[in-house]
Amino acid sequence: MGLFGLFSKKEKPDPFTLRDDVRLKKINVNYISPDELLPQMRENSEIAGKLVPVNYYATKVRFIEAFLYYSEDYSQSKIQLCFYVNEKPEKTSEFFELNFKTLQKLLSKVGMYIEG
């Protein structure tokens, strides 16, 4: 193993998130353990609609930063979750596909209302 094999490889970004027509919305939500939340997300990503937004300054000890990527027409969307403990990233999830209803529910929780 060479010197560079000692360092963990950074995951490649999802090609969808790099498109010019894709928008990003970051939402801080209540902390749920990655061991509890990620298996549920892998089974059914609609569980993301139940996440509750929080004020970062009120709960900066433990929170999840949700990265919502969506196309301009909302026809395609993905979410990635970054789990923070004591203001340091603990774990970052893979990307999960979201259906329109779940995206609509998440965005409405932060005052963005979309029609579909």
Contacts in CASP RR format, 6 or more apart in sequence:
PFRMAT RR
TARGET T0000
AUTHOR 0000-0000-0000
METHOD contacts of the structure
MODEL  1
MGLFGLFSKKEKPDPFTLRDDVRLKKINVNYISPDELLPQMRENSEIAGK
LVPVNYYATKVRFIEAFLYYSEDYSQSKIQLCFYVNEKPEKTSEFFELNF
KTLQKLLSKVGMYIEG
11 94 0 8 1.000
14 69 0 8 1.000
14 78 0 8 1.000
14 80 0 8 1.000
14 95 0 8 1.000
16 22 0 8 1.000
16 69 0 8 1.000
16 76 0 8 1.000
16 78 0 8 1.000
16 95 0 8 1.000
17 24 0 8 1.000
17 69 0 8 1.000
17 78 0 8 1.000
17 95 0 8 1.000
19 71 0 8 1.000
21 71 0 8 1.000
21 72 0 8 1.000
22 69 0 8 1.000
22 70 0 8 1.000
22 71 0 8 1.000
22 72 0 8 1.000
23 69 0 8 1.000
23 70 0 8 1.000
23 71 0 8 1.000
23 72 0 8 1.000
24 67 0 8 1.000
24 68 0 8 1.000
24 69 0 8 1.000
25 67 0 8 1.000
25 68 0 8 1.000
25 70 0 8 1.000
25 107 0 8 1.000
25 110 0 8 1.000
25 112 0 8 1.000
26 65 0 8 1.000
26 66 0 8 1.000
26 67 0 8 1.000
26 68 0 8 1.000
27 51 0 8 1.000
27 53 0 8 1.000
27 65 0 8 1.000
27 66 0 8 1.000
27 68 0 8 1.000
27 106 0 8 1.000
27 109 0 8 1.000
27 110 0 8 1.000
28 53 0 8 1.000
28 54 0 8 1.000
28 55 0 8 1.000
28 56 0 8 1.000
28 59 0 8 1.000
28 63 0 8 1.000
28 64 0 8 1.000
28 65 0 8 1.000
28 66 0 8 1.000
29 51 0 8 1.000
29 52 0 8 1.000
29 53 0 8 1.000
29 54 0 8 1.000
29 63 0 8 1.000
29 64 0 8 1.000
29 65 0 8 1.000
29 66 0 8 1.000
30 51 0 8 1.000
30 52 0 8 1.000
30 54 0 8 1.000
30 59 0 8 1.000
30 63 0 8 1.000
30 64 0 8 1.000
31 59 0 8 1.000
31 62 0 8 1.000
31 63 0 8 1.000
31 64 0 8 1.000
31 83 0 8 1.000
31 84 0 8 1.000
31 85 0 8 1.000
32 51 0 8 1.000
32 64 0 8 1.000
33 83 0 8 1.000
34 81 0 8 1.000
34 83 0 8 1.000
34 90 0 8 1.000
34 91 0 8 1.000
34 93 0 8 1.000
37 47 0 8 1.000
37 64 0 8 1.000
37 81 0 8 1.000
38 81 0 8 1.000
38 93 0 8 1.000
40 47 0 8 1.000
41 47 0 8 1.000
41 48 0 8 1.000
41 81 0 8 1.000
41 93 0 8 1.000
41 96 0 8 1.000
42 96 0 8 1.000
45 79 0 8 1.000
45 96 0 8 1.000
45 97 0 8 1.000
45 98 0 8 1.000
45 99 0 8 1.000
45 102 0 8 1.000
46 99 0 8 1.000
46 101 0 8 1.000
46 102 0 8 1.000
48 66 0 8 1.000
48 79 0 8 1.000
48 96 0 8 1.000
48 98 0 8 1.000
48 102 0 8 1.000
48 106 0 8 1.000
49 102 0 8 1.000
49 105 0 8 1.000
49 106 0 8 1.000
51 64 0 8 1.000
51 66 0 8 1.000
51 106 0 8 1.000
52 109 0 8 1.000
53 109 0 8 1.000
53 110 0 8 1.000
54 63 0 8 1.000
56 63 0 8 1.000
60 84 0 8 1.000
60 87 0 8 1.000
61 85 0 8 1.000
61 86 0 8 1.000
61 87 0 8 1.000
62 84 0 8 1.000
62 85 0 8 1.000
62 86 0 8 1.000
63 84 0 8 1.000
64 81 0 8 1.000
64 82 0 8 1.000
64 83 0 8 1.000
64 84 0 8 1.000
65 81 0 8 1.000
65 82 0 8 1.000
65 84 0 8 1.000
66 79 0 8 1.000
66 80 0 8 1.000
66 81 0 8 1.000
66 82 0 8 1.000
66 106 0 8 1.000
67 79 0 8 1.000
67 80 0 8 1.000
67 81 0 8 1.000
67 82 0 8 1.000
68 77 0 8 1.000
68 78 0 8 1.000
68 79 0 8 1.000
68 98 0 8 1.000
68 103 0 8 1.000
68 106 0 8 1.000
68 107 0 8 1.000
69 77 0 8 1.000
69 78 0 8 1.000
69 79 0 8 1.000
69 80 0 8 1.000
69 95 0 8 1.000
70 76 0 8 1.000
70 77 0 8 1.000
70 78 0 8 1.000
70 98 0 8 1.000
70 103 0 8 1.000
71 77 0 8 1.000
74 100 0 8 1.000
74 103 0 8 1.000
74 104 0 8 1.000
74 114 0 8 1.000
74 116 0 8 1.000
75 100 0 8 1.000
77 97 0 8 1.000
77 98 0 8 1.000
77 99 0 8 1.000
77 100 0 8 1.000
77 103 0 8 1.000
78 95 0 8 1.000
78 96 0 8 1.000
78 97 0 8 1.000
78 98 0 8 1.000
79 95 0 8 1.000
79 96 0 8 1.000
79 98 0 8 1.000
79 106 0 8 1.000
80 92 0 8 1.000
80 93 0 8 1.000
80 94 0 8 1.000
80 95 0 8 1.000
80 96 0 8 1.000
81 92 0 8 1.000
81 93 0 8 1.000
82 89 0 8 1.000
82 91 0 8 1.000
82 92 0 8 1.000
82 93 0 8 1.000
83 89 0 8 1.000
83 90 0 8 1.000
83 91 0 8 1.000
83 92 0 8 1.000
83 93 0 8 1.000
84 90 0 8 1.000
98 106 0 8 1.000
100 116 0 8 1.000
103 114 0 8 1.000
104 114 0 8 1.000
104 116 0 8 1.000
107 113 0 8 1.000
107 114 0 8 1.000
108 114 0 8 1.000
END
